[in-house]
Amino acid sequence: MTRFTRLAAAAALGALMGTTAMAQELFTPNLAYRTGPFAATGIPLMNGQADYMTMLNNRDGGIGGVKVNFEECETGYSTEKGVECYEKTKGKAIVTQPWSTGITLQVLPKSNVDEIPILAPGYGFSPMADGTVFQWAFNTPSSYWDGASMILQYLEQNGGLDGKKIAFLHLDHPYGKEPIPYLEQQAEEKGFEMVPIPVGLKEMQNQSAQWLQIRRERPDYVVMWGWGAMNAGAITEAVKTKFPMENMIGVWWAGHDADLKIVGEEGAGYKSISWSFPNPDAPVLADIQKHVVDEGLTQSNAEEMKGVFYNRGLVISMILAEGIRTAQEHFEEPEVSAEQLRWGLENLNITEARLDELGMTGMVPPFATSCADHTGHSGGWMTEWDGEKFVKVSDHLMPDSESIRPLEEAKAAEYAEANAPWPVNEECSATN
């Protein structure tokens, strides 16, 4: 080999190595909302998510030896800004995390074109569970219809539903309207009356009109689909009007410690269904303390880190990390693509043993996904505010899949028809 060819070969190898080194990154942007009317709930969730990925980077060198770039793009929970963030980050992203049902619905049609998985843990459009239709969307580990089902199941077991009246207090937003089709179906089947009571975005902190209607209706239960400032406003009004707190149940986004601390002991008895739960003795928290907090790399604080939402943020990032790890192992490729990550998210198997290995025992029920099932339907627990914190007041509850699945399939088919031509995964069947 001549000196010239040796130099050329060395230069080519150096360029290749430099390109490879630069490319070794997993870009997983998060469409965060640390500002705006929902910031109080967004901040602890974003902090939990970010801290988990920072821990993996510092403790393990990333996932499979590849560092995670967990860049945030601030949306303020605005659908318009969320779509802008999606367009800005999609070029090199292997996943998008919309963090709003409204943003999710806007991004959903783009997923088939851009071929980037949408990860919306515990939120978004419930029919996304149907992986044959929504090939690129995941609302793992529980959908809103799962949540509604578990709430109704708990009420049925504790006083019954037949002949009862339920006031459905909900944010007048795609998120708040999401469970209505399932609740209407169940009201007809189970013999209870549902009274929808919407709360506009400008009414979240002043719900006097809604609670006047609740006093007139005299419902047996109030089921709340609230978010951000709406939760604190509703809980404060419930206490003020002396509504029995034990008869008020929220979805998992309406079970935020800080909202209940405003009323303290007067809020005792308020309940919230939840697919995650804090475990203060979980080894993962000790690792975060060592590799993130002690290194001055967190935006959180000791009080927040005890709460439901911070810990749920940890679980959410764990789901994404396990999807990446599953894809890496299957494709024997450390820097996975968006398409490979989709396969990983379709083949999650979060067992009790795996949760123990991750140091997250008891923080989320075990679940598995498949080609056909993009939710996993993990179930959850009914939790109750005891005046100081949320505690579990039920065994592990599972949603009624027999009542949910037909509605998922019908609404998924309806969506596909309305947005035709809509590609479906012909190779995927309900048995996969």
Phi, psi and chi 1 to 4 in degrees:
 res  aa     phi    psi   chi1   chi2   chi3   chi4
   1 MET       -  128.5 -178.0 -179.8  -73.1      -
   2 THR   -73.0  163.7   66.9      -      -      -
   3 ARG   -58.4  -39.6 -179.9  173.7  178.8  -87.0
   4 PHE   -62.2  -47.4  176.7   79.9      -      -
   5 THR   -68.8  -32.7   54.7      -      -      -
   6 ARG   -64.7  -42.9  -77.2 -160.3  -56.5  -89.8
   7 LEU   -65.0  -40.8  -71.3  172.6      -      -
   8 ALA   -63.9  -42.5      -      -      -      -
   9 ALA   -64.9  -41.7      -      -      -      -
  10 ALA   -64.0  -40.6      -      -      -      -
  11 ALA   -64.7  -42.4      -      -      -      -
  12 ALA   -63.8  -42.8      -      -      -      -
  13 LEU   -65.1  -41.4  179.3   60.2      -      -
  14 GLY   -62.6  -41.2      -      -      -      -
  15 ALA   -63.9  -41.2      -      -      -      -
  16 LEU   -64.2  -45.0  177.0   61.7      -      -
  17 MET   -64.7  -39.4  -69.8  177.9   67.0      -
  18 GLY   -64.7  -41.1      -      -      -      -
  19 THR   -64.1  -42.9  -58.2      -      -      -
  20 THR   -63.7  -43.2  -56.9      -      -      -
  21 ALA   -62.8  -41.0      -      -      -      -
  22 MET   -67.7  -32.4  -72.9  175.8   62.4      -
  23 ALA   -79.4  -15.0      -      -      -      -
  24 GLN   -72.9   81.9  -73.1  -69.3  -60.6      -
  25 GLU  -157.6  142.2  174.5 -176.8  -85.2      -
  26 LEU  -106.3  107.1  -62.9  162.0      -      -
  27 PHE   -90.6  108.2 -175.3   49.2      -      -
  28 THR  -125.0   71.5   59.8      -      -      -
  29 PRO   -63.2  147.6   25.1  -34.5      -      -
  30 ASN  -118.8  123.2 -158.6   19.1      -      -
  31 LEU   -83.0   82.6  -50.5 -167.2      -      -
  32 ALA   -79.2  162.8      -      -      -      -
  33 TYR  -141.5   84.8   55.5  102.3      -      -
  34 ARG   -92.8   -1.5  -65.6  177.3  178.3  -88.3
  35 THR  -126.6  169.5   62.9      -      -      -
  36 GLY    91.4 -176.0      -      -      -      -
  37 PRO   -68.2  -12.3   24.7  -34.0      -      -
  38 PHE  -111.9   12.8  -55.9   99.3      -      -
  39 ALA   -61.5  -35.2      -      -      -      -
  40 ALA   -59.6  -31.3      -      -      -      -
  41 THR   -93.6  -29.7   42.7      -      -      -
  42 GLY   -69.1  -38.9      -      -      -      -
  43 ILE   -59.9  -51.5  -70.6  170.5      -      -
  44 PRO   -64.5  -33.7   19.9  -31.2      -      -
  45 LEU   -65.5  -46.5  -73.3  161.0      -      -
  46 MET   -64.7  -38.7  -57.8  -54.6  135.4      -
  47 ASN   -63.5  -43.2  -74.0  -16.5      -      -
  48 GLY   -63.0  -44.7      -      -      -      -
  49 GLN   -60.6  -48.9  -78.5 -168.1  -83.3      -
  50 ALA   -64.4  -41.6      -      -      -      -
  51 ASP   -64.2  -36.1  -76.0    0.4      -      -
  52 TYR   -64.6  -45.2 -172.1   84.6      -      -
  53 MET   -68.2  -36.6  -69.4  -55.0 -169.8      -
  54 THR   -62.9  -40.0  -57.8      -      -      -
  55 MET   -60.9  -45.5  177.9 -160.0   69.7      -
  56 LEU   -61.2  -41.9  -67.5 -177.0      -      -
  57 ASN   -62.8  -44.7  -78.6  -18.2      -      -
  58 ASN   -80.8  -35.0  -71.3   -0.3      -      -
  59 ARG   -84.1  -42.1 -174.1 -168.8   68.5 -175.2
  60 ASP  -113.8   -2.5  -54.5  -25.5      -      -
  61 GLY    75.3   23.1      -      -      -      -
  62 GLY   104.5 -148.0      -      -      -      -
  63 ILE  -114.3  120.2  -55.4  170.9      -      -
  64 GLY    61.2   28.6      -      -      -      -
  65 GLY    83.9    5.3      -      -      -      -
  66 VAL  -114.4  126.7 -174.8      -      -      -
  67 LYS   -66.6  148.3  -69.9  -72.4 -175.7   78.7
  68 VAL   -98.9  128.8  180.0      -      -      -
  69 ASN   -98.8  101.2 -179.8  -12.0      -      -
  70 PHE  -100.7   55.1 -156.1   71.3      -      -
  71 GLU   -63.2  140.7  178.2 -178.4  -55.8      -
  72 GLU  -104.6  142.1  -68.4 -174.9   -2.3      -
  73 CYS  -121.7  115.0 -173.7      -      -      -
  74 GLU   -74.2  126.7  178.2   61.9   38.3      -
  75 THR  -111.7  -19.3   71.9      -      -      -
  76 GLY    61.9   17.6      -      -      -      -
  77 TYR    68.2   15.6 -154.2   76.7      -      -
  78 SER   -83.7  129.4  158.1      -      -      -
  79 THR   -61.3  -43.2  -61.6      -      -      -
  80 GLU   -60.8  -47.5 -177.6 -179.9   -5.9      -
  81 LYS   -67.1  -33.2  -71.5 -178.9 -179.5  177.6
  82 GLY   -63.1  -42.2      -      -      -      -
  83 VAL   -66.3  -38.2  173.3      -      -      -
  84 GLU   -61.3  -42.8  -71.1  174.6    4.2      -
  85 CYS   -64.3  -40.0  -81.4      -      -      -
  86 TYR   -60.3  -48.2  169.8   77.6      -      -
  87 GLU   -63.9  -35.6  -65.9  -66.9  -18.8      -
  88 LYS   -69.6  -34.7  176.1 -176.2  174.3 -178.4
  89 THR  -100.9  -12.8   58.9      -      -      -
  90 LYS   -68.3  -19.8   72.3  178.3 -175.8 -179.0
  91 GLY   -55.8  -43.9      -      -      -      -
  92 LYS  -120.1    7.2   58.6  176.8 -178.5  173.7
  93 ALA   -75.2  145.6      -      -      -      -
  94 ILE  -101.0   -3.4   60.5  170.7      -      -
  95 VAL  -159.4  156.2   68.7      -      -      -
  96 THR  -126.5  140.4 -171.5      -      -      -
  97 GLN  -122.1   93.8  -57.0  175.4   84.0      -
  98 PRO   -69.3  -34.7  -14.0   28.0      -      -
  99 TRP    59.6   36.0  -96.8  120.9      -      -
 100 SER  -171.6  136.0  153.6      -      -      -
 101 THR   -62.8  -37.7  -62.6      -      -      -
 102 GLY   -62.6  -45.2      -      -      -      -
 103 ILE   -66.1  -41.8  -60.8  171.5      -      -
 104 THR   -56.7  -45.7  -56.5      -      -      -
 105 LEU   -64.1  -32.0  -70.6  170.5      -      -
 106 GLN   -75.5  -34.2  -71.8  -62.2  -50.7      -
 107 VAL   -82.2  -26.3  170.9      -      -      -
 108 LEU   -50.4  -49.0 -161.8   53.3      -      -
 109 PRO   -65.6  -24.3  -16.5   29.4      -      -
 110 LYS   -75.8  -20.7  -59.9  173.3 -177.1  -73.9
 111 SER   -63.6  -35.6   62.4      -      -      -
 112 ASN   -68.5  -29.6  -70.0  -34.1      -      -
 113 VAL   -83.3  -48.5  177.5      -      -      -
 114 ASP   -81.3  -19.7  -61.1  -31.7      -      -
 115 GLU    53.8   54.3  -62.9 -171.7  -18.4      -
 116 ILE  -124.0  126.7  -61.1  172.8      -      -
 117 PRO   -62.8  137.6  -17.6   28.8      -      -
 118 ILE   -96.2  120.8  -62.5  170.4      -      -
 119 LEU  -109.1  113.0 -178.3   59.8      -      -
 120 ALA  -130.3   72.8      -      -      -      -
 121 PRO   -62.8  114.4  -23.5   36.4      -      -
 122 GLY    73.8   18.2      -      -      -      -
 123 TYR  -151.1 -171.0   65.2   94.6      -      -
 124 GLY    87.2 -160.6      -      -      -      -
 125 PHE   -85.7  116.2 -171.5   42.6      -      -
 126 SER   -55.5  -39.1  -66.3      -      -      -
 127 PRO   -63.5   -7.4  -26.6   36.9      -      -
 128 MET   -59.8  -14.2  -68.5 -171.5  -31.7      -
 129 ALA   -57.6  -29.8      -      -      -      -
 130 ASP   -78.9   95.7 -172.3  -16.4      -      -
 131 GLY   -69.7  -17.3      -      -      -      -
 132 THR   -69.0  -32.2   60.5      -      -      -
 133 VAL   -95.6  -46.3  175.8      -      -      -
 134 PHE  -102.6   79.6  -62.0  101.8      -      -
 135 GLN   -65.8  -27.0  -58.7  178.4   62.1      -
 136 TRP  -111.6    7.4  -65.4   91.5      -      -
 137 ALA  -117.3  139.2      -      -      -      -
 138 PHE  -137.6  124.0  -61.1   82.3      -      -
 139 ASN  -114.3   36.7   53.9   -5.4      -      -
 140 THR   -56.0  140.8  -44.1      -      -      -
 141 PRO  -103.8   -1.3   36.9  -34.8      -      -
 142 SER  -147.5  141.9  -82.3      -      -      -
 143 SER   -96.9  169.5   74.5      -      -      -
 144 TYR   -63.6  -33.8  -76.6  139.6      -      -
 145 TRP   -69.6  -31.9  -67.4  -10.6      -      -
 146 ASP   -59.8  -45.5  -71.6   -9.5      -      -
 147 GLY   -61.9  -45.5      -      -      -      -
 148 ALA   -61.8  -40.9      -      -      -      -
 149 SER   -62.0  -43.9  172.0      -      -      -
 150 MET   -68.5  -35.9  -71.5 -174.3  -78.7      -
 151 ILE   -63.0  -47.2  -71.4  172.4      -      -
 152 LEU   -63.7  -39.4  -64.9 -178.9      -      -
 153 GLN   -60.7  -43.5 -178.1 -175.4  146.7      -
 154 TYR   -64.0  -43.7 -179.0   82.9      -      -
 155 LEU   -65.1  -37.4  -67.8  177.0      -      -
 156 GLU   -64.3  -37.1 -154.5  163.8   18.6      -
 157 GLN   -77.7  -17.6  -66.6  170.8   -3.8      -
 158 ASN  -126.0   62.1  -66.4  -88.7      -      -
 159 GLY   123.0  -16.7      -      -      -      -
 160 GLY    85.0  164.7      -      -      -      -
 161 LEU  -117.7  -26.0  -74.5  171.2      -      -
 162 ASP   -59.2  123.5 -172.0   34.4      -      -
 163 GLY    80.8    1.6      -      -      -      -
 164 LYS   -88.6  161.4  -60.9  -66.8  175.5   66.2
 165 LYS  -117.4  128.4 -179.9 -174.0  -72.4 -169.9
 166 ILE  -116.4  121.5  -64.3  176.9      -      -
 167 ALA   -85.8  121.8      -      -      -      -
 168 PHE   -99.9   93.2  180.0   57.3      -      -
 169 LEU   -85.9  114.1 -174.4   69.3      -      -
 170 HIS  -141.3  150.5   65.0  -77.5      -      -
 171 LEU   -64.8  132.8 -170.0   65.5      -      -
 172 ASP   -82.0   75.5 -166.0   11.7      -      -
 173 HIS  -158.3  157.6 -175.7  -89.5      -      -
 174 PRO   -48.7  -38.9  -31.0   36.3      -      -
 175 TYR   -58.7  -48.5  150.5   69.4      -      -
 176 GLY   -69.4  -26.7      -      -      -      -
 177 LYS   -87.1  -11.8  -60.6  171.6 -175.3  177.0
 178 GLU   -54.0  -44.1  177.0   63.7   23.9      -
 179 PRO   -82.9   -3.4   30.6  -34.6      -      -
 180 ILE   -57.3  -46.1  -69.6  176.9      -      -
 181 PRO   -57.8  -39.6  -24.8   34.6      -      -
 182 TYR   -71.2  -42.7 -179.1   76.0      -      -
 183 LEU   -64.1  -38.9  -71.0  172.7      -      -
 184 GLU   -64.1  -42.2  -72.1  176.7  -21.4      -
 185 GLN   -61.6  -45.1  177.1 -155.8   71.7      -
 186 GLN   -70.8  -32.6  -68.8  -62.1  -66.4      -
 187 ALA   -60.5  -41.5      -      -      -      -
 188 GLU   -67.8  -41.1 -172.6  174.0  -18.1      -
 189 GLU   -75.0  -36.6  -70.2 -175.8   12.5      -
 190 LYS  -101.4   -3.4  -63.8 -176.2 -177.8  -63.5
 191 GLY    78.6   28.9      -      -      -      -
 192 PHE  -112.6  160.5   64.4   86.8      -      -
 193 GLU   -99.3  132.0  179.8 -175.0   -3.4      -
 194 MET  -111.2  128.3 -172.7 -172.5   77.0      -
 195 VAL  -115.2  101.3 -178.2      -      -      -
 196 PRO   -68.9  131.4  -14.3   29.3      -      -
 197 ILE  -129.9   97.6  -58.3  178.1      -      -
 198 PRO   -77.4  149.7   27.3  -31.7      -      -
 199 VAL  -122.0  115.4  177.5      -      -      -
 200 GLY   -70.2  159.2      -      -      -      -
 201 LEU   -59.2  -30.9  -67.3  174.3      -      -
 202 LYS   -85.5   -5.6  -64.9 -178.9  179.4  179.3
 203 GLU  -105.8    1.9  -57.6  171.2  -72.1      -
 204 MET   -56.3  -38.2  -68.4 -167.0  -63.2      -
 205 GLN   -95.0   -4.4  -66.6  175.2  -60.2      -
 206 ASN  -136.9   88.4 -179.8   12.4      -      -
 207 GLN  -104.6   30.9  -61.0  174.9   35.5      -
 208 SER   -60.1  -38.2   54.2      -      -      -
 209 ALA   -66.0  -42.1      -      -      -      -
 210 GLN   -65.8  -40.5  -74.5   81.9    2.4      -
 211 TRP   -77.4  -22.3  -77.5   89.1      -      -
 212 LEU   -66.6  -40.9  179.4   61.1      -      -
 213 GLN   -64.5  -39.3 -176.8 -179.9   -6.8      -
 214 ILE   -63.4  -40.4  -71.6  171.0      -      -
 215 ARG   -63.9  -38.4  -72.1  177.5   66.9 -178.0
 216 ARG   -69.2  -41.4  -76.1 -159.6  -56.1  -95.8
 217 GLU   -72.4  -28.2  -65.2  -76.3   -6.5      -
 218 ARG    49.8   58.7  -58.8 -178.9   66.4 -177.7
 219 PRO   -72.0  156.2   30.1  -36.7      -      -
 220 ASP   -72.3  -34.4  -62.9  -77.4      -      -
 221 TYR  -140.4  152.0  -53.1  106.5      -      -
 222 VAL  -114.4  120.2  169.9      -      -      -
 223 VAL  -103.5  122.7  170.1      -      -      -
 224 MET  -110.4  124.9 -178.8  165.7   73.4      -
 225 TRP  -109.1   70.9 -129.0 -101.2      -      -
 226 GLY  -107.3  170.1      -      -      -      -
 227 TRP  -157.8  141.4 -167.9 -138.1      -      -
 228 GLY    58.5 -133.9      -      -      -      -
 229 ALA   -62.3  -21.9      -      -      -      -
 230 MET   -63.0  -37.7  175.6 -175.0  159.1      -
 231 ASN   -62.5  -51.3  -64.3  -22.1      -      -
 232 ALA   -61.0  -40.5      -      -      -      -
 233 GLY   -61.8  -44.1      -      -      -      -
 234 ALA   -67.7  -43.6      -      -      -      -
 235 ILE   -65.7  -39.1  -70.2  161.6      -      -
 236 THR   -63.5  -43.4  -57.6      -      -      -
 237 GLU   -66.1  -38.0  -74.0  -72.5  -15.4      -
 238 ALA   -61.5  -43.3      -      -      -      -
 239 VAL   -65.2  -43.6  169.1      -      -      -
 240 LYS   -62.7  -40.0 -172.1 -170.9  -59.0 -177.4
 241 THR   -88.2    3.1   58.7      -      -      -
 242 LYS    60.8   34.5  -58.5 -169.4 -176.3  -51.5
 243 PHE   -70.0  134.9 -175.3   83.3      -      -
 244 PRO   -62.3  112.9   17.7  -27.8      -      -
 245 MET   -62.3  -27.7  -63.1  -56.6  -72.6      -
 246 GLU   -67.2  -12.8   63.7  -88.1   15.1      -
 247 ASN  -104.0   16.5  -67.6  -18.6      -      -
 248 MET  -118.3  124.5 -172.6  172.6  178.0      -
 249 ILE  -131.4  132.5  -59.0  177.8      -      -
 250 GLY  -110.0  161.5      -      -      -      -
 251 VAL   -72.6  176.1   69.1      -      -      -
 252 TRP   -63.7  -24.2   37.1   75.6      -      -
 253 TRP   -82.4   -2.5  -57.0  124.7      -      -
 254 ALA  -111.2   27.7      -      -      -      -
 255 GLY  -124.7   54.4      -      -      -      -
 256 HIS   -99.4  125.7 -177.6   30.2      -      -
 257 ASP   -52.3  -45.7  -47.1   70.1      -      -
 258 ALA   -60.9  -33.2      -      -      -      -
 259 ASP   -65.6  -39.1  -64.7  -26.9      -      -
 260 LEU   -79.1  -26.7  -86.8  -60.8      -      -
 261 LYS   -66.0  -20.0  -75.4  179.1  179.8  177.1
 262 ILE   -62.9  -36.8  -65.7  170.8      -      -
 263 VAL  -104.2  -12.8  -65.2      -      -      -
 264 GLY    58.4 -128.4      -      -      -      -
 265 GLU   -64.5  -26.2  -68.4 -174.6    1.9      -
 266 GLU   -67.0  -18.1  -69.5 -176.4  -66.9      -
 267 GLY   -90.8   -0.2      -      -      -      -
 268 ALA   -56.0  134.1      -      -      -      -
 269 GLY   105.6  -22.3      -      -      -      -
 270 TYR   -61.7  140.4  172.5   83.5      -      -
 271 LYS  -122.4  159.0  -62.8  175.9 -178.9   64.7
 272 SER  -150.2  129.8  171.6      -      -      -
 273 ILE   -74.2  145.4 -167.1   67.0      -      -
 274 SER  -149.6  137.6 -175.4      -      -      -
 275 TRP   -97.9    6.6   50.9  -97.9      -      -
 276 SER  -141.4  161.5   66.9      -      -      -
 277 PHE  -156.7  138.7 -162.7   76.1      -      -
 278 PRO   -67.9  142.7  -17.4   30.7      -      -
 279 ASN  -127.5   97.7  175.6    4.6      -      -
 280 PRO   -61.5  -20.7   19.7  -31.1      -      -
 281 ASP   -94.7    5.6  -60.1  -40.7      -      -
 282 ALA   -64.3  130.8      -      -      -      -
 283 PRO   -56.0  -28.5  -27.1   36.0      -      -
 284 VAL   -60.9  -32.5   70.4      -      -      -
 285 LEU   -70.5  -35.6  -70.2  171.6      -      -
 286 ALA   -65.5  -38.7      -      -      -      -
 287 ASP   -67.5  -37.4  -77.6   -6.7      -      -
 288 ILE   -66.7  -39.4  -73.3  170.7      -      -
 289 GLN   -58.6  -46.1 -179.5   68.9   39.6      -
 290 LYS   -71.6  -47.0  178.2 -179.9  177.6 -180.0
 291 HIS   -94.7  -13.4  -63.0  -76.4      -      -
 292 VAL  -122.2  -59.5 -177.1      -      -      -
 293 VAL   -65.0  -50.6  179.0      -      -      -
 294 ASP   -65.0  -20.1  -68.6  -11.5      -      -
 295 GLU   -90.6    2.3  -63.9  -65.0  -37.4      -
 296 GLY    69.4   32.2      -      -      -      -
 297 LEU  -110.2    9.5  -61.5  173.3      -      -
 298 THR  -106.3  154.4 -174.6      -      -      -
 299 GLN  -102.5    3.3  -64.0 -175.0   60.7      -
 300 SER   -91.1 -172.5 -170.1      -      -      -
 301 ASN  -147.2  168.2   57.2   67.7      -      -
 302 ALA   -59.2  -39.1      -      -      -      -
 303 GLU   -67.7  -47.3 -176.4   63.4   24.6      -
 304 GLU   -61.3  -36.9 -179.3 -175.0  -89.4      -
 305 MET   -69.1  -11.4  -68.2  172.7   74.5      -
 306 LYS   -86.0  -15.5  -62.9  175.1 -174.4  175.5
 307 GLY   -81.5  166.4      -      -      -      -
 308 VAL   -62.0  -45.7  173.2      -      -      -
 309 PHE   -72.1  -40.7  -82.0   23.7      -      -
 310 TYR   -59.8  -45.7  176.4   87.2      -      -
 311 ASN   -66.9  -32.8  -76.9  -92.6      -      -
 312 ARG   -66.9  -35.1 -173.6  172.0  -64.8  152.0
 313 GLY   -60.5  -38.9      -      -      -      -
 314 LEU   -60.7  -45.6  -59.9 -179.1      -      -
 315 VAL   -63.4  -40.4  172.8      -      -      -
 316 ILE   -61.8  -45.4  -71.3  169.4      -      -
 317 SER   -69.1  -31.3  -84.0      -      -      -
 318 MET   -60.6  -42.4  176.8  -85.8  -72.6      -
 319 ILE   -59.7  -45.7  -68.3  169.2      -      -
 320 LEU   -63.9  -45.6  174.0   55.7      -      -
 321 ALA   -61.5  -39.3      -      -      -      -
 322 GLU   -69.8  -32.7  -72.8  -60.2  -73.4      -
 323 GLY   -63.5  -42.6      -      -      -      -
 324 ILE   -64.9  -46.1  -67.7  170.3      -      -
 325 ARG   -62.5  -42.0 -164.7 -175.3  -48.2  -81.2
 326 THR   -60.0  -42.8  -59.4      -      -      -
 327 ALA   -66.9  -42.2      -      -      -      -
 328 GLN   -58.9  -45.1  -72.6  174.2  -28.2      -
 329 GLU   -67.3  -39.2  -67.9  173.0   -2.7      -
 330 HIS   -71.0  -44.1  178.4   76.1      -      -
 331 PHE   -92.8   -3.3  -66.7  101.8      -      -
 332 GLU    52.1   45.3  -61.5 -178.9  -11.2      -
 333 GLU  -138.9  114.9  175.2   64.3   54.0      -
 334 PRO   -68.0  -37.4   21.6  -31.2      -      -
 335 GLU   -99.2   85.4 -168.3 -172.7   13.2      -
 336 VAL   -74.8  155.0  -64.3      -      -      -
 337 SER   -90.8  172.3   65.9      -      -      -
 338 ALA   -60.3  -41.2      -      -      -      -
 339 GLU   -65.5  -39.5 -175.3  175.9    5.3      -
 340 GLN   -68.6  -36.6  -70.4  168.5  -26.8      -
 341 LEU   -64.7  -37.6  175.7   55.5      -      -
 342 ARG   -54.8  -44.5  173.6 -171.7  133.1 -171.3
 343 TRP   -61.3  -42.0 -170.9   94.6      -      -
 344 GLY   -61.8  -41.7      -      -      -      -
 345 LEU   -70.3  -23.9  -68.0  170.4      -      -
 346 GLU   -81.2  -10.8  -76.7 -173.6  -28.3      -
 347 ASN  -127.9   33.9  -70.9  -85.6      -      -
 348 LEU   -70.2  142.1  -70.8  169.3      -      -
 349 ASN  -141.9   83.3 -173.2   20.1      -      -
 350 ILE   -90.0   90.4  -50.1  -61.6      -      -
 351 THR   -87.2  170.5   61.7      -      -      -
 352 GLU   -58.5  -41.9  -71.4  -82.1   14.1      -
 353 ALA   -62.8  -41.0      -      -      -      -
 354 ARG   -67.1  -39.1 -177.2   57.0 -178.2  155.0
 355 LEU   -62.2  -38.7  -72.5  170.0      -      -
 356 ASP   -61.9  -44.0  -68.6  -15.3      -      -
 357 GLU   -61.9  -36.0  -69.8  172.2    5.4      -
 358 LEU   -80.4   -6.0  -66.9  167.2      -      -
 359 GLY    73.9   27.8      -      -      -      -
 360 MET  -124.1   33.3  -56.3 -174.0   84.2      -
 361 THR   -54.7  129.4  -55.7      -      -      -
 362 GLY    77.4    1.2      -      -      -      -
 363 MET   -87.8  -16.5  -65.9  179.7   68.9      -
 364 VAL  -158.8  144.0   62.8      -      -      -
 365 PRO   -68.0  152.5  -18.1   31.4      -      -
 366 PRO   -60.3  150.3  -20.5   31.8      -      -
 367 PHE  -160.5  163.5   65.5   92.1      -      -
 368 ALA  -142.2  148.5      -      -      -      -
 369 THR  -113.0  171.8   55.5      -      -      -
 370 SER  -153.4  178.5   69.3      -      -      -
 371 CYS   -56.2  -41.2  172.8      -      -      -
 372 ALA   -87.0  -27.9      -      -      -      -
 373 ASP  -113.0  103.6  178.8    7.1      -      -
 374 HIS   -95.6    9.7  -79.9 -162.8      -      -
 375 THR  -108.9  -49.1  -60.6      -      -      -
 376 GLY    93.7  -28.3      -      -      -      -
 377 HIS    48.7   62.0  -53.7  -73.7      -      -
 378 SER   -69.7  -21.4   66.5      -      -      -
 379 GLY    79.4 -166.3      -      -      -      -
 380 GLY  -177.4 -161.1      -      -      -      -
 381 TRP  -130.4  147.9  -55.3  -80.8      -      -
 382 MET   -82.8  128.5 -173.8   60.9   71.1      -
 383 THR  -114.7  157.9   66.6      -      -      -
 384 GLU  -138.9  139.6 -177.0  175.3  -70.3      -
 385 TRP   -78.8  122.2 -178.8 -107.4      -      -
 386 ASP   -97.4    9.8   68.8   -0.8      -      -
 387 GLY   108.5  -21.4      -      -      -      -
 388 GLU  -130.7  -30.3  -64.3 -179.0   -5.4      -
 389 LYS  -159.1  168.8   62.2 -175.0 -178.4  -56.8
 390 PHE   -86.9  136.4  -81.1  100.8      -      -
 391 VAL  -127.8  154.6  -62.7      -      -      -
 392 LYS   -75.3  135.3  -69.3  179.4 -177.9  176.9
 393 VAL  -126.4   16.9  -69.9      -      -      -
 394 SER  -147.1  161.1   78.3      -      -      -
 395 ASP   -73.8  178.8  -66.4  -30.6      -      -
 396 HIS   -61.9  120.5 -179.9 -149.3      -      -
 397 LEU   -99.4  145.7  -61.7  169.8      -      -
 398 MET  -120.6  141.5  -73.7  -64.8  -69.7      -
 399 PRO   -68.0  158.2   25.0  -33.2      -      -
 400 ASP   -82.7   89.9  179.5    8.4      -      -
 401 SER   -64.9  -27.7   58.5      -      -      -
 402 GLU   -65.5  -31.8  -71.1 -172.1   10.3      -
 403 SER   -89.0  -25.0   66.3      -      -      -
 404 ILE   -84.0  -42.6  -65.3  172.2      -      -
 405 ARG   -58.7  -46.0 -169.0  176.0  -62.4  113.8
 406 PRO   -60.2  -36.1  -22.4   34.2      -      -
 407 LEU   -70.4  -39.5 -168.7   59.7      -      -
 408 GLU   -56.9  -49.4  -74.5  173.8  -12.9      -
 409 GLU   -65.5  -41.0  -67.4  174.0   -7.0      -
 410 ALA   -66.4  -45.0      -      -      -      -
 411 LYS   -72.0  -32.4  -68.0  -63.6 -178.3 -179.2
 412 ALA   -65.4  -44.7      -      -      -      -
 413 ALA   -64.2  -38.6      -      -      -      -
 414 GLU   -63.6  -41.9 -175.4 -179.9  -60.2      -
 415 TYR   -64.2  -46.0 -176.9   96.6      -      -
 416 ALA   -61.2  -40.2      -      -      -      -
 417 GLU   -67.6  -40.1 -175.6  177.5  -11.2      -
 418 ALA   -69.3  -22.8      -      -      -      -
 419 ASN  -114.2   26.9  -69.0  -86.9      -      -
 420 ALA   -62.3  146.1      -      -      -      -
 421 PRO   -77.7  129.5   28.2  -33.2      -      -
 422 TRP  -119.7  116.0 -175.3  -90.4      -      -
 423 PRO   -70.8  138.1   26.2  -33.0      -      -
 424 VAL  -120.7  160.0  -63.0      -      -      -
 425 ASN   -87.1   95.9 -170.9  -12.7      -      -
 426 GLU   -65.3  -25.7  -60.1  -71.6   -5.4      -
 427 GLU   -80.9   -9.1  -61.5  177.4    1.5      -
 428 CYS   -98.4  132.5 -176.9      -      -      -
 429 SER  -128.1  167.6   68.0      -      -      -
 430 ALA   -62.0  -16.7      -      -      -      -
 431 THR   -89.1  -10.4   56.9      -      -      -
 432 ASN   -81.1      -  -72.3  -15.8      -      -
